[in-house]
Amino acid sequence: MLEENRQLTEKVEALEVVDSTLRREYKNVRKALEFVMEMVEDVGEEELKRHVL
């Protein structure tokens, strides 16, 4: 029983690390996307289409 509890505790701790990492990465992606969206809005949809296409 003690070994099982130890293993479960280790798994929970590992999941907490993964959760923290994913949250940090999500925050970074969100910041980057907000930056890109601001640029897109400033440029205008038609001008952006000309540049992309």
mmCIF entry with sequence, helices, sheets and N, C-alpha, C, O atoms, coordinates in Angstrom:
data_MODEL
# 
_entry.id   MODEL 
# 
_entity.id                         1 
_entity.type                       polymer 
_entity.pdbx_number_of_molecules   1 
# 
_entity_poly.entity_id                      1 
_entity_poly.type                           'polypeptide(L)' 
_entity_poly.nstd_linkage                   no 
_entity_poly.nstd_monomer                   no 
_entity_poly.pdbx_seq_one_letter_code       MLEENRQLTEKVEALEVVDSTLRREYKNVRKALEFVMEMVEDVGEEELKRHVL 
_entity_poly.pdbx_seq_one_letter_code_can   MLEENRQLTEKVEALEVVDSTLRREYKNVRKALEFVMEMVEDVGEEELKRHVL 
_entity_poly.pdbx_strand_id                 A 
# 
loop_
_entity_poly_seq.entity_id 
_entity_poly_seq.num 
_entity_poly_seq.mon_id 
_entity_poly_seq.hetero 
1 1  MET n 
1 2  LEU n 
1 3  GLU n 
1 4  GLU n 
1 5  ASN n 
1 6  ARG n 
1 7  GLN n 
1 8  LEU n 
1 9  THR n 
1 10 GLU n 
1 11 LYS n 
1 12 VAL n 
1 13 GLU n 
1 14 ALA n 
1 15 LEU n 
1 16 GLU n 
1 17 VAL n 
1 18 VAL n 
1 19 ASP n 
1 20 SER n 
1 21 THR n 
1 22 LEU n 
1 23 ARG n 
1 24 ARG n 
1 25 GLU n 
1 26 TYR n 
1 27 LYS n 
1 28 ASN n 
1 29 VAL n 
1 30 ARG n 
1 31 LYS n 
1 32 ALA n 
1 33 LEU n 
1 34 GLU n 
1 35 PHE n 
1 36 VAL n 
1 37 MET n 
1 38 GLU n 
1 39 MET n 
1 40 VAL n 
1 41 GLU n 
1 42 ASP n 
1 43 VAL n 
1 44 GLY n 
1 45 GLU n 
1 46 GLU n 
1 47 GLU n 
1 48 LEU n 
1 49 LYS n 
1 50 ARG n 
1 51 HIS n 
1 52 VAL n 
1 53 LEU n 
# 
_struct_asym.id          A 
_struct_asym.entity_id   1 
# 
loop_
_struct_conf.conf_type_id 
_struct_conf.id 
_struct_conf.pdbx_PDB_helix_id 
_struct_conf.beg_label_comp_id 
_struct_conf.beg_label_asym_id 
_struct_conf.beg_label_seq_id 
_struct_conf.pdbx_beg_PDB_ins_code 
_struct_conf.end_label_comp_id 
_struct_conf.end_label_asym_id 
_struct_conf.end_label_seq_id 
_struct_conf.pdbx_end_PDB_ins_code 
_struct_conf.beg_auth_comp_id 
_struct_conf.beg_auth_asym_id 
_struct_conf.beg_auth_seq_id 
_struct_conf.end_auth_comp_id 
_struct_conf.end_auth_asym_id 
_struct_conf.end_auth_seq_id 
_struct_conf.pdbx_PDB_helix_class 
_struct_conf.details 
_struct_conf.pdbx_PDB_helix_length 
HELX_P HELX_P1 AA1 LEU A 2  ? VAL A 43 ? LEU A 2  VAL A 43 1 ? 42 
HELX_P HELX_P2 AA2 GLU A 45 ? VAL A 52 ? GLU A 45 VAL A 52 1 ? 8  
# 
_struct_conf_type.id          HELX_P 
_struct_conf_type.criteria    ? 
_struct_conf_type.reference   ? 
# 
loop_
_atom_site.group_PDB 
_atom_site.id 
_atom_site.type_symbol 
_atom_site.label_atom_id 
_atom_site.label_alt_id 
_atom_site.label_comp_id 
_atom_site.label_asym_id 
_atom_site.label_entity_id 
_atom_site.label_seq_id 
_atom_site.pdbx_PDB_ins_code 
_atom_site.Cartn_x 
_atom_site.Cartn_y 
_atom_site.Cartn_z 
_atom_site.occupancy 
_atom_site.B_iso_or_equiv 
_atom_site.pdbx_formal_charge 
_atom_site.auth_seq_id 
_atom_site.auth_comp_id 
_atom_site.auth_asym_id 
_atom_site.auth_atom_id 
_atom_site.pdbx_PDB_model_num 
ATOM 1   N N  . MET A 1 1  ? 0.813  -1.191 0.000   1.00 0.00 ? 1  MET A N  1 
ATOM 2   C CA . MET A 1 1  ? 0.000  0.000  0.000   1.00 0.00 ? 1  MET A CA 1 
ATOM 3   C C  . MET A 1 1  ? 0.861  1.262  0.000   1.00 0.00 ? 1  MET A C  1 
ATOM 4   O O  . MET A 1 1  ? 0.569  2.210  -0.728  1.00 0.00 ? 1  MET A O  1 
ATOM 5   N N  . LEU A 1 2  ? 1.920  1.279  0.813   1.00 0.00 ? 2  LEU A N  1 
ATOM 6   C CA . LEU A 1 2  ? 2.801  2.432  0.863   1.00 0.00 ? 2  LEU A CA 1 
ATOM 7   C C  . LEU A 1 2  ? 3.495  2.655  -0.476  1.00 0.00 ? 2  LEU A C  1 
ATOM 8   O O  . LEU A 1 2  ? 3.646  3.792  -0.922  1.00 0.00 ? 2  LEU A O  1 
ATOM 9   N N  . GLU A 1 3  ? 3.913  1.570  -1.109  1.00 0.00 ? 3  GLU A N  1 
ATOM 10  C CA . GLU A 1 3  ? 4.569  1.678  -2.422  1.00 0.00 ? 3  GLU A CA 1 
ATOM 11  C C  . GLU A 1 3  ? 3.608  2.249  -3.452  1.00 0.00 ? 3  GLU A C  1 
ATOM 12  O O  . GLU A 1 3  ? 3.993  3.081  -4.275  1.00 0.00 ? 3  GLU A O  1 
ATOM 13  N N  . GLU A 1 4  ? 2.361  1.804  -3.408  1.00 0.00 ? 4  GLU A N  1 
ATOM 14  C CA . GLU A 1 4  ? 1.355  2.307  -4.350  1.00 0.00 ? 4  GLU A CA 1 
ATOM 15  C C  . GLU A 1 4  ? 1.121  3.806  -4.133  1.00 0.00 ? 4  GLU A C  1 
ATOM 16  O O  . GLU A 1 4  ? 1.002  4.564  -5.096  1.00 0.00 ? 4  GLU A O  1 
ATOM 17  N N  . ASN A 1 5  ? 1.057  4.222  -2.885  1.00 0.00 ? 5  ASN A N  1 
ATOM 18  C CA . ASN A 1 5  ? 0.888  5.651  -2.576  1.00 0.00 ? 5  ASN A CA 1 
ATOM 19  C C  . ASN A 1 5  ? 2.077  6.463  -3.073  1.00 0.00 ? 5  ASN A C  1 
ATOM 20  O O  . ASN A 1 5  ? 1.911  7.557  -3.614  1.00 0.00 ? 5  ASN A O  1 
ATOM 21  N N  . ARG A 1 6  ? 3.262  5.928  -2.889  1.00 0.00 ? 6  ARG A N  1 
ATOM 22  C CA . ARG A 1 6  ? 4.471  6.620  -3.348  1.00 0.00 ? 6  ARG A CA 1 
ATOM 23  C C  . ARG A 1 6  ? 4.438  6.788  -4.857  1.00 0.00 ? 6  ARG A C  1 
ATOM 24  O O  . ARG A 1 6  ? 4.736  7.862  -5.379  1.00 0.00 ? 6  ARG A O  1 
ATOM 25  N N  . GLN A 1 7  ? 4.073  5.717  -5.557  1.00 0.00 ? 7  GLN A N  1 
ATOM 26  C CA . GLN A 1 7  ? 4.010  5.776  -7.020  1.00 0.00 ? 7  GLN A CA 1 
ATOM 27  C C  . GLN A 1 7  ? 2.950  6.775  -7.483  1.00 0.00 ? 7  GLN A C  1 
ATOM 28  O O  . GLN A 1 7  ? 3.180  7.532  -8.426  1.00 0.00 ? 7  GLN A O  1 
ATOM 29  N N  . LEU A 1 8  ? 1.811  6.778  -6.836  1.00 0.00 ? 8  LEU A N  1 
ATOM 30  C CA . LEU A 1 8  ? 0.753  7.732  -7.188  1.00 0.00 ? 8  LEU A CA 1 
ATOM 31  C C  . LEU A 1 8  ? 1.204  9.167  -6.923  1.00 0.00 ? 8  LEU A C  1 
ATOM 32  O O  . LEU A 1 8  ? 0.924  10.068 -7.714  1.00 0.00 ? 8  LEU A O  1 
ATOM 33  N N  . THR A 1 9  ? 1.893  9.371  -5.823  1.00 0.00 ? 9  THR A N  1 
ATOM 34  C CA . THR A 1 9  ? 2.410  10.697 -5.500  1.00 0.00 ? 9  THR A CA 1 
ATOM 35  C C  . THR A 1 9  ? 3.400  11.161 -6.561  1.00 0.00 ? 9  THR A C  1 
ATOM 36  O O  . THR A 1 9  ? 3.358  12.316 -6.987  1.00 0.00 ? 9  THR A O  1 
ATOM 37  N N  . GLU A 1 10 ? 4.286  10.275 -6.988  1.00 0.00 ? 10 GLU A N  1 
ATOM 38  C CA . GLU A 1 10 ? 5.254  10.611 -8.032  1.00 0.00 ? 10 GLU A CA 1 
ATOM 39  C C  . GLU A 1 10 ? 4.550  10.960 -9.344  1.00 0.00 ? 10 GLU A C  1 
ATOM 40  O O  . GLU A 1 10 ? 4.942  11.900 -10.037 1.00 0.00 ? 10 GLU A O  1 
ATOM 41  N N  . LYS A 1 11 ? 3.514  10.199 -9.675  1.00 0.00 ? 11 LYS A N  1 
ATOM 42  C CA . LYS A 1 11 ? 2.774  10.468 -10.910 1.00 0.00 ? 11 LYS A CA 1 
ATOM 43  C C  . LYS A 1 11 ? 2.071  11.820 -10.838 1.00 0.00 ? 11 LYS A C  1 
ATOM 44  O O  . LYS A 1 11 ? 2.063  12.569 -11.815 1.00 0.00 ? 11 LYS A O  1 
ATOM 45  N N  . VAL A 1 12 ? 1.489  12.130 -9.700  1.00 0.00 ? 12 VAL A N  1 
ATOM 46  C CA . VAL A 1 12 ? 0.822  13.423 -9.526  1.00 0.00 ? 12 VAL A CA 1 
ATOM 47  C C  . VAL A 1 12 ? 1.841  14.554 -9.651  1.00 0.00 ? 12 VAL A C  1 
ATOM 48  O O  . VAL A 1 12 ? 1.572  15.562 -10.303 1.00 0.00 ? 12 VAL A O  1 
ATOM 49  N N  . GLU A 1 13 ? 2.984  14.395 -9.042  1.00 0.00 ? 13 GLU A N  1 
ATOM 50  C CA . GLU A 1 13 ? 4.021  15.419 -9.132  1.00 0.00 ? 13 GLU A CA 1 
ATOM 51  C C  . GLU A 1 13 ? 4.485  15.607 -10.572 1.00 0.00 ? 13 GLU A C  1 
ATOM 52  O O  . GLU A 1 13 ? 4.704  16.735 -11.014 1.00 0.00 ? 13 GLU A O  1 
ATOM 53  N N  . ALA A 1 14 ? 4.635  14.514 -11.296 1.00 0.00 ? 14 ALA A N  1 
ATOM 54  C CA . ALA A 1 14 ? 5.037  14.605 -12.702 1.00 0.00 ? 14 ALA A CA 1 
ATOM 55  C C  . ALA A 1 14 ? 3.962  15.307 -13.522 1.00 0.00 ? 14 ALA A C  1 
ATOM 56  O O  . ALA A 1 14 ? 4.277  16.117 -14.394 1.00 0.00 ? 14 ALA A O  1 
ATOM 57  N N  . LEU A 1 15 ? 2.708  15.006 -13.251 1.00 0.00 ? 15 LEU A N  1 
ATOM 58  C CA . LEU A 1 15 ? 1.608  15.659 -13.960 1.00 0.00 ? 15 LEU A CA 1 
ATOM 59  C C  . LEU A 1 15 ? 1.550  17.151 -13.641 1.00 0.00 ? 15 LEU A C  1 
ATOM 60  O O  . LEU A 1 15 ? 1.202  17.957 -14.503 1.00 0.00 ? 15 LEU A O  1 
ATOM 61  N N  . GLU A 1 16 ? 1.885  17.515 -12.423 1.00 0.00 ? 16 GLU A N  1 
ATOM 62  C CA . GLU A 1 16 ? 1.917  18.930 -12.052 1.00 0.00 ? 16 GLU A CA 1 
ATOM 63  C C  . GLU A 1 16 ? 3.007  19.667 -12.826 1.00 0.00 ? 16 GLU A C  1 
ATOM 64  O O  . GLU A 1 16 ? 2.821  20.819 -13.216 1.00 0.00 ? 16 GLU A O  1 
ATOM 65  N N  . VAL A 1 17 ? 4.135  19.013 -13.046 1.00 0.00 ? 17 VAL A N  1 
ATOM 66  C CA . VAL A 1 17 ? 5.212  19.619 -13.835 1.00 0.00 ? 17 VAL A CA 1 
ATOM 67  C C  . VAL A 1 17 ? 4.758  19.785 -15.287 1.00 0.00 ? 17 VAL A C  1 
ATOM 68  O O  . VAL A 1 17 ? 4.977  20.833 -15.894 1.00 0.00 ? 17 VAL A O  1 
ATOM 69  N N  . VAL A 1 18 ? 4.134  18.761 -15.831 1.00 0.00 ? 18 VAL A N  1 
ATOM 70  C CA . VAL A 1 18 ? 3.637  18.835 -17.207 1.00 0.00 ? 18 VAL A CA 1 
ATOM 71  C C  . VAL A 1 18 ? 2.589  19.940 -17.324 1.00 0.00 ? 18 VAL A C  1 
ATOM 72  O O  . VAL A 1 18 ? 2.611  20.719 -18.277 1.00 0.00 ? 18 VAL A O  1 
ATOM 73  N N  . ASP A 1 19 ? 1.685  20.010 -16.371 1.00 0.00 ? 19 ASP A N  1 
ATOM 74  C CA . ASP A 1 19 ? 0.645  21.038 -16.379 1.00 0.00 ? 19 ASP A CA 1 
ATOM 75  C C  . ASP A 1 19 ? 1.263  22.428 -16.358 1.00 0.00 ? 19 ASP A C  1 
ATOM 76  O O  . ASP A 1 19 ? 0.847  23.307 -17.114 1.00 0.00 ? 19 ASP A O  1 
ATOM 77  N N  . SER A 1 20 ? 2.232  22.625 -15.517 1.00 0.00 ? 20 SER A N  1 
ATOM 78  C CA . SER A 1 20 ? 2.895  23.921 -15.405 1.00 0.00 ? 20 SER A CA 1 
ATOM 79  C C  . SER A 1 20 ? 3.586  24.283 -16.726 1.00 0.00 ? 20 SER A C  1 
ATOM 80  O O  . SER A 1 20 ? 3.504  25.423 -17.184 1.00 0.00 ? 20 SER A O  1 
ATOM 81  N N  . THR A 1 21 ? 4.256  23.318 -17.324 1.00 0.00 ? 21 THR A N  1 
ATOM 82  C CA . THR A 1 21 ? 4.941  23.549 -18.594 1.00 0.00 ? 21 THR A CA 1 
ATOM 83  C C  . THR A 1 21 ? 3.943  23.888 -19.696 1.00 0.00 ? 21 THR A C  1 
ATOM 84  O O  . THR A 1 21 ? 4.158  24.825 -20.465 1.00 0.00 ? 21 THR A O  1 
ATOM 85  N N  . LEU A 1 22 ? 2.857  23.133 -19.773 1.00 0.00 ? 22 LEU A N  1 
ATOM 86  C CA . LEU A 1 22 ? 1.842  23.399 -20.794 1.00 0.00 ? 22 LEU A CA 1 
ATOM 87  C C  . LEU A 1 22 ? 1.204  24.766 -20.606 1.00 0.00 ? 22 LEU A C  1 
ATOM 88  O O  . LEU A 1 22 ? 0.946  25.468 -21.584 1.00 0.00 ? 22 LEU A O  1 
ATOM 89  N N  . ARG A 1 23 ? 0.952  25.143 -19.383 1.00 0.00 ? 23 ARG A N  1 
ATOM 90  C CA . ARG A 1 23 ? 0.367  26.467 -19.117 1.00 0.00 ? 23 ARG A CA 1 
ATOM 91  C C  . ARG A 1 23 ? 1.316  27.579 -19.557 1.00 0.00 ? 23 ARG A C  1 
ATOM 92  O O  . ARG A 1 23 ? 0.889  28.576 -20.138 1.00 0.00 ? 23 ARG A O  1 
ATOM 93  N N  . ARG A 1 24 ? 2.604  27.401 -19.276 1.00 0.00 ? 24 ARG A N  1 
ATOM 94  C CA . ARG A 1 24 ? 3.610  28.400 -19.670 1.00 0.00 ? 24 ARG A CA 1 
ATOM 95  C C  . ARG A 1 24 ? 3.695  28.491 -21.197 1.00 0.00 ? 24 ARG A C  1 
ATOM 96  O O  . ARG A 1 24 ? 3.746  29.588 -21.754 1.00 0.00 ? 24 ARG A O  1 
ATOM 97  N N  . GLU A 1 25 ? 3.710  27.340 -21.868 1.00 0.00 ? 25 GLU A N  1 
ATOM 98  C CA . GLU A 1 25 ? 3.775  27.328 -23.331 1.00 0.00 ? 25 GLU A CA 1 
ATOM 99  C C  . GLU A 1 25 ? 2.514  27.925 -23.944 1.00 0.00 ? 25 GLU A C  1 
ATOM 100 O O  . GLU A 1 25 ? 2.593  28.657 -24.931 1.00 0.00 ? 25 GLU A O  1 
ATOM 101 N N  . TYR A 1 26 ? 1.355  27.623 -23.373 1.00 0.00 ? 26 TYR A N  1 
ATOM 102 C CA . TYR A 1 26 ? 0.100  28.197 -23.854 1.00 0.00 ? 26 TYR A CA 1 
ATOM 103 C C  . TYR A 1 26 ? 0.147  29.720 -23.753 1.00 0.00 ? 26 TYR A C  1 
ATOM 104 O O  . TYR A 1 26 ? -0.274 30.428 -24.668 1.00 0.00 ? 26 TYR A O  1 
ATOM 105 N N  . LYS A 1 27 ? 0.666  30.211 -22.629 1.00 0.00 ? 27 LYS A N  1 
ATOM 106 C CA . LYS A 1 27 ? 0.772  31.651 -22.426 1.00 0.00 ? 27 LYS A CA 1 
ATOM 107 C C  . LYS A 1 27 ? 1.666  32.283 -23.489 1.00 0.00 ? 27 LYS A C  1 
ATOM 108 O O  . LYS A 1 27 ? 1.347  33.352 -24.009 1.00 0.00 ? 27 LYS A O  1 
ATOM 109 N N  . ASN A 1 28 ? 2.781  31.634 -23.815 1.00 0.00 ? 28 ASN A N  1 
ATOM 110 C CA . ASN A 1 28 ? 3.692  32.137 -24.838 1.00 0.00 ? 28 ASN A CA 1 
ATOM 111 C C  . ASN A 1 28 ? 3.039  32.133 -26.219 1.00 0.00 ? 28 ASN A C  1 
ATOM 112 O O  . ASN A 1 28 ? 3.175  33.093 -26.978 1.00 0.00 ? 28 ASN A O  1 
ATOM 113 N N  . VAL A 1 29 ? 2.336  31.062 -26.537 1.00 0.00 ? 29 VAL A N  1 
ATOM 114 C CA . VAL A 1 29 ? 1.659  30.966 -27.832 1.00 0.00 ? 29 VAL A CA 1 
ATOM 115 C C  . VAL A 1 29 ? 0.577  32.030 -27.925 1.00 0.00 ? 29 VAL A C  1 
ATOM 116 O O  . VAL A 1 29 ? 0.409  32.666 -28.965 1.00 0.00 ? 29 VAL A O  1 
ATOM 117 N N  . ARG A 1 30 ? -0.142 32.216 -26.855 1.00 0.00 ? 30 ARG A N  1 
ATOM 118 C CA . ARG A 1 30 ? -1.211 33.221 -26.848 1.00 0.00 ? 30 ARG A CA 1 
ATOM 119 C C  . ARG A 1 30 ? -0.640 34.616 -27.077 1.00 0.00 ? 30 ARG A C  1 
ATOM 120 O O  . ARG A 1 30 ? -1.206 35.395 -27.843 1.00 0.00 ? 30 ARG A O  1 
ATOM 121 N N  . LYS A 1 31 ? 0.475  34.941 -26.421 1.00 0.00 ? 31 LYS A N  1 
ATOM 122 C CA . LYS A 1 31 ? 1.114  36.248 -26.619 1.00 0.00 ? 31 LYS A CA 1 
ATOM 123 C C  . LYS A 1 31 ? 1.533  36.426 -28.071 1.00 0.00 ? 31 LYS A C  1 
ATOM 124 O O  . LYS A 1 31 ? 1.326  37.489 -28.656 1.00 0.00 ? 31 LYS A O  1 
ATOM 125 N N  . ALA A 1 32 ? 2.122  35.388 -28.650 1.00 0.00 ? 32 ALA A N  1 
ATOM 126 C CA . ALA A 1 32 ? 2.563  35.467 -30.039 1.00 0.00 ? 32 ALA A CA 1 
ATOM 127 C C  . ALA A 1 32 ? 1.370  35.648 -30.968 1.00 0.00 ? 32 ALA A C  1 
ATOM 128 O O  . ALA A 1 32 ? 1.425  36.451 -31.899 1.00 0.00 ? 32 ALA A O  1 
ATOM 129 N N  . LEU A 1 33 ? 0.306  34.919 -30.726 1.00 0.00 ? 33 LEU A N  1 
ATOM 130 C CA . LEU A 1 33 ? -0.884 35.027 -31.561 1.00 0.00 ? 33 LEU A CA 1 
ATOM 131 C C  . LEU A 1 33 ? -1.512 36.419 -31.443 1.00 0.00 ? 33 LEU A C  1 
ATOM 132 O O  . LEU A 1 33 ? -1.950 36.989 -32.443 1.00 0.00 ? 33 LEU A O  1 
ATOM 133 N N  . GLU A 1 34 ? -1.555 36.959 -30.239 1.00 0.00 ? 34 GLU A N  1 
ATOM 134 C CA . GLU A 1 34 ? -2.087 38.311 -30.057 1.00 0.00 ? 34 GLU A CA 1 
ATOM 135 C C  . GLU A 1 34 ? -1.253 39.325 -30.835 1.00 0.00 ? 34 GLU A C  1 
ATOM 136 O O  . GLU A 1 34 ? -1.797 40.248 -31.441 1.00 0.00 ? 34 GLU A O  1 
ATOM 137 N N  . PHE A 1 35 ? 0.067  39.153 -30.817 1.00 0.00 ? 35 PHE A N  1 
ATOM 138 C CA . PHE A 1 35 ? 0.963  40.040 -31.561 1.00 0.00 ? 35 PHE A CA 1 
ATOM 139 C C  . PHE A 1 35 ? 0.685  39.959 -33.056 1.00 0.00 ? 35 PHE A C  1 
ATOM 140 O O  . PHE A 1 35 ? 0.572  40.983 -33.731 1.00 0.00 ? 35 PHE A O  1 
ATOM 141 N N  . VAL A 1 36 ? 0.576  38.748 -33.566 1.00 0.00 ? 36 VAL A N  1 
ATOM 142 C CA . VAL A 1 36 ? 0.307  38.553 -34.993 1.00 0.00 ? 36 VAL A CA 1 
ATOM 143 C C  . VAL A 1 36 ? -1.053 39.127 -35.364 1.00 0.00 ? 36 VAL A C  1 
ATOM 144 O O  . VAL A 1 36 ? -1.193 39.773 -36.402 1.00 0.00 ? 36 VAL A O  1 
ATOM 145 N N  . MET A 1 37 ? -2.046 38.898 -34.530 1.00 0.00 ? 37 MET A N  1 
ATOM 146 C CA . MET A 1 37 ? -3.384 39.400 -34.833 1.00 0.00 ? 37 MET A CA 1 
ATOM 147 C C  . MET A 1 37 ? -3.410 40.929 -34.853 1.00 0.00 ? 37 MET A C  1 
ATOM 148 O O  . MET A 1 37 ? -4.119 41.521 -35.666 1.00 0.00 ? 37 MET A O  1 
ATOM 149 N N  . GLU A 1 38 ? -2.656 41.563 -33.982 1.00 0.00 ? 38 GLU A N  1 
ATOM 150 C CA . GLU A 1 38 ? -2.571 43.026 -34.006 1.00 0.00 ? 38 GLU A CA 1 
ATOM 151 C C  . GLU A 1 38 ? -1.969 43.501 -35.321 1.00 0.00 ? 38 GLU A C  1 
ATOM 152 O O  . GLU A 1 38 ? -2.436 44.480 -35.903 1.00 0.00 ? 38 GLU A O  1 
ATOM 153 N N  . MET A 1 39 ? -0.935 42.809 -35.791 1.00 0.00 ? 39 MET A N  1 
ATOM 154 C CA . MET A 1 39 ? -0.317 43.182 -37.067 1.00 0.00 ? 39 MET A CA 1 
ATOM 155 C C  . MET A 1 39 ? -1.302 42.995 -38.209 1.00 0.00 ? 39 MET A C  1 
ATOM 156 O O  . MET A 1 39 ? -1.394 43.846 -39.093 1.00 0.00 ? 39 MET A O  1 
ATOM 157 N N  . VAL A 1 40 ? -2.032 41.901 -38.200 1.00 0.00 ? 40 VAL A N  1 
ATOM 158 C CA . VAL A 1 40 ? -3.003 41.616 -39.252 1.00 0.00 ? 40 VAL A CA 1 
ATOM 159 C C  . VAL A 1 40 ? -4.080 42.705 -39.256 1.00 0.00 ? 40 VAL A C  1 
ATOM 160 O O  . VAL A 1 40 ? -4.462 43.199 -40.317 1.00 0.00 ? 40 VAL A O  1 
ATOM 161 N N  . GLU A 1 41 ? -4.554 43.068 -38.099 1.00 0.00 ? 41 GLU A N  1 
ATOM 162 C CA . GLU A 1 41 ? -5.590 44.093 -38.009 1.00 0.00 ? 41 GLU A CA 1 
ATOM 163 C C  . GLU A 1 41 ? -5.071 45.442 -38.492 1.00 0.00 ? 41 GLU A C  1 
ATOM 164 O O  . GLU A 1 41 ? -5.804 46.199 -39.127 1.00 0.00 ? 41 GLU A O  1 
ATOM 165 N N  . ASP A 1 42 ? -3.806 45.746 -38.193 1.00 0.00 ? 42 ASP A N  1 
ATOM 166 C CA . ASP A 1 42 ? -3.226 47.018 -38.619 1.00 0.00 ? 42 ASP A CA 1 
ATOM 167 C C  . ASP A 1 42 ? -3.036 47.069 -40.133 1.00 0.00 ? 42 ASP A C  1 
ATOM 168 O O  . ASP A 1 42 ? -3.257 48.108 -40.755 1.00 0.00 ? 42 ASP A O  1 
ATOM 169 N N  . VAL A 1 43 ? -2.631 45.960 -40.715 1.00 0.00 ? 43 VAL A N  1 
ATOM 170 C CA . VAL A 1 43 ? -2.352 45.920 -42.152 1.00 0.00 ? 43 VAL A CA 1 
ATOM 171 C C  . VAL A 1 43 ? -3.647 45.981 -42.943 1.00 0.00 ? 43 VAL A C  1 
ATOM 172 O O  . VAL A 1 43 ? -3.712 46.660 -43.968 1.00 0.00 ? 43 VAL A O  1 
ATOM 173 N N  . GLY A 1 44 ? -4.644 45.306 -42.501 1.00 0.00 ? 44 GLY A N  1 
ATOM 174 C CA . GLY A 1 44 ? -5.906 45.247 -43.226 1.00 0.00 ? 44 GLY A CA 1 
ATOM 175 C C  . GLY A 1 44 ? -6.006 43.948 -44.004 1.00 0.00 ? 44 GLY A C  1 
ATOM 176 O O  . GLY A 1 44 ? -5.010 43.421 -44.501 1.00 0.00 ? 44 GLY A O  1 
ATOM 177 N N  . GLU A 1 45 ? -7.200 43.456 -44.097 1.00 0.00 ? 45 GLU A N  1 
ATOM 178 C CA . GLU A 1 45 ? -7.427 42.132 -44.685 1.00 0.00 ? 45 GLU A CA 1 
ATOM 179 C C  . GLU A 1 45 ? -7.034 42.060 -46.154 1.00 0.00 ? 45 GLU A C  1 
ATOM 180 O O  . GLU A 1 45 ? -6.379 41.100 -46.561 1.00 0.00 ? 45 GLU A O  1 
ATOM 181 N N  . GLU A 1 46 ? -7.411 43.038 -46.953 1.00 0.00 ? 46 GLU A N  1 
ATOM 182 C CA . GLU A 1 46 ? -7.123 42.986 -48.389 1.00 0.00 ? 46 GLU A CA 1 
ATOM 183 C C  . GLU A 1 46 ? -5.631 43.074 -48.665 1.00 0.00 ? 46 GLU A C  1 
ATOM 184 O O  . GLU A 1 46 ? -5.107 42.341 -49.504 1.00 0.00 ? 46 GLU A O  1 
ATOM 185 N N  . GLU A 1 47 ? -4.946 43.965 -47.964 1.00 0.00 ? 47 GLU A N  1 
ATOM 186 C CA . GLU A 1 47 ? -3.501 44.096 -48.157 1.00 0.00 ? 47 GLU A CA 1 
ATOM 187 C C  . GLU A 1 47 ? -2.793 42.823 -47.721 1.00 0.00 ? 47 GLU A C  1 
ATOM 188 O O  . GLU A 1 47 ? -1.843 42.388 -48.372 1.00 0.00 ? 47 GLU A O  1 
ATOM 189 N N  . LEU A 1 48 ? -3.239 42.228 -46.639 1.00 0.00 ? 48 LEU A N  1 
ATOM 190 C CA . LEU A 1 48 ? -2.659 40.986 -46.161 1.00 0.00 ? 48 LEU A CA 1 
ATOM 191 C C  . LEU A 1 48 ? -2.836 39.876 -47.200 1.00 0.00 ? 48 LEU A C  1 
ATOM 192 O O  . LEU A 1 48 ? -1.903 39.117 -47.463 1.00 0.00 ? 48 LEU A O  1 
ATOM 193 N N  . LYS A 1 49 ? -4.022 39.781 -47.787 1.00 0.00 ? 49 LYS A N  1 
ATOM 194 C CA . LYS A 1 49 ? -4.271 38.769 -48.805 1.00 0.00 ? 49 LYS A CA 1 
ATOM 195 C C  . LYS A 1 49 ? -3.313 38.950 -49.973 1.00 0.00 ? 49 LYS A C  1 
ATOM 196 O O  . LYS A 1 49 ? -2.799 37.963 -50.500 1.00 0.00 ? 49 LYS A O  1 
ATOM 197 N N  . ARG A 1 50 ? -3.058 40.192 -50.391 1.00 0.00 ? 50 ARG A N  1 
ATOM 198 C CA . ARG A 1 50 ? -2.125 40.435 -51.502 1.00 0.00 ? 50 ARG A CA 1 
ATOM 199 C C  . ARG A 1 50 ? -0.715 39.955 -51.161 1.00 0.00 ? 50 ARG A C  1 
ATOM 200 O O  . ARG A 1 50 ? -0.022 39.395 -52.010 1.00 0.00 ? 50 ARG A O  1 
ATOM 201 N N  . HIS A 1 51 ? -0.298 40.175 -49.923 1.00 0.00 ? 51 HIS A N  1 
ATOM 202 C CA . HIS A 1 51 ? 1.042  39.774 -49.509 1.00 0.00 ? 51 HIS A CA 1 
ATOM 203 C C  . HIS A 1 51 ? 1.174  38.269 -49.391 1.00 0.00 ? 51 HIS A C  1 
ATOM 204 O O  . HIS A 1 51 ? 2.202  37.694 -49.748 1.00 0.00 ? 51 HIS A O  1 
ATOM 205 N N  . VAL A 1 52 ? 0.131  37.638 -48.889 1.00 0.00 ? 52 VAL A N  1 
ATOM 206 C CA . VAL A 1 52 ? 0.176  36.198 -48.661 1.00 0.00 ? 52 VAL A CA 1 
ATOM 207 C C  . VAL A 1 52 ? 0.007  35.443 -49.973 1.00 0.00 ? 52 VAL A C  1 
ATOM 208 O O  . VAL A 1 52 ? 0.725  34.479 -50.241 1.00 0.00 ? 52 VAL A O  1 
ATOM 209 N N  . LEU A 1 53 ? -0.934 35.882 -50.777 1.00 0.00 ? 53 LEU A N  1 
ATOM 210 C CA . LEU A 1 53 ? -1.206 35.203 -52.031 1.00 0.00 ? 53 LEU A CA 1 
ATOM 211 C C  . LEU A 1 53 ? -0.315 35.787 -53.072 1.00 0.00 ? 53 LEU A C  1 
ATOM 212 O O  . LEU A 1 53 ? -0.362 35.371 -54.229 1.00 0.00 ? 53 LEU A O  1 
# 
